Amino acid sequence: MVKYELTPNYNSRKSFYQKAMIEEKGTNKICLYSYNTLVAEIDKENKKAIVYTTYSQTTLRHIKEFLKQNGLKKWNKTIK
């Protein structure tokens, strides 16, 4: 399990100031945490994303950045 900060590549922000973290679980799963809450994950094998919640505008910004960096443009919102 590897955990690191999401850096803004497609956003005008200089940093997300450790409020958006990525955790790689195994070889096929990447999870996004925004403000220490799991908000999205990607199954790398199937290239499918699950977005659990969009609490705020900032969290939505983190999710969009996360999806773009992983080659995904559209997503379906699924709430658990």
C-alpha positions in Angstrom: 0.0 0.0 0.0 1.5 3.3 -1.1 0.1 6.7 -0.1 1.0 10.1 -1.6 -0.4 13.6 -2.2 -2.4 14.4 -5.3 -0.6 17.1 -7.2 -2.5 19.5 -9.5 -1.5 19.0 -13.1 -4.7 20.1 -14.8 -5.8 22.7 -12.3 -4.5 26.2 -11.8 -3.7 25.6 -8.1 -0.1 25.3 -7.1 -0.9 22.6 -4.5 -3.8 20.9 -2.7 -1.9 21.3 0.5 -2.1 17.6 1.5 -5.9 17.8 1.5 -6.1 15.3 -1.4 -4.3 12.0 -0.9 -4.0 9.0 -3.2 -3.6 5.4 -1.9 -2.7 2.6 -4.2 -4.0 -0.7 -3.0 -2.4 -3.6 -4.7 -1.8 -3.3 -8.5 -5.4 -2.7 -9.6 -7.0 -0.2 -7.2 -6.3 3.5 -6.6 -8.3 5.4 -4.0 -8.7 9.2 -3.5 -9.1 10.7 -0.1 -10.2 14.3 0.2 -10.0 15.7 3.7 -9.3 12.2 5.0 -12.6 10.8 3.5 -12.7 8.2 0.8 -14.4 10.0 -2.1 -13.4 8.0 -5.2 -11.6 4.9 -6.4 -10.5 3.5 -9.8 -10.2 -0.1 -10.9 -7.2 0.1 -13.1 -7.8 -3.2 -14.8 -11.3 -2.2 -16.0 -10.6 1.5 -16.2 -13.8 2.2 -14.2 -14.3 4.9 -11.5 -16.6 5.0 -8.6 -17.3 8.4 -7.0 -18.8 8.0 -3.6 -19.5 11.7 -2.7 -18.9 15.3 -3.7 -19.2 17.1 -0.4 -17.8 20.5 -1.5 -16.5 22.4 -4.5 -12.9 21.6 -3.4 -13.6 17.9 -3.1 -15.1 18.0 -6.6 -11.9 19.7 -7.8 -9.9 16.9 -6.3 -12.0 14.2 -8.0 -11.8 15.9 -11.4 -8.1 16.1 -11.1 -7.8 12.5 -10.0 -9.9 11.2 -12.9 -8.1 13.3 -15.5 -4.7 12.1 -14.3 -5.8 8.5 -14.7 -7.1 9.0 -18.2 -10.8 9.1 -17.4 -13.0 11.9 -18.6 -16.6 10.9 -17.7 -17.8 9.3 -14.5 -21.0 8.0 -13.1 -21.9 9.0 -9.5 -22.5 6.0 -7.2 -23.2 6.6 -3.6 -22.7 3.8 -1.1 
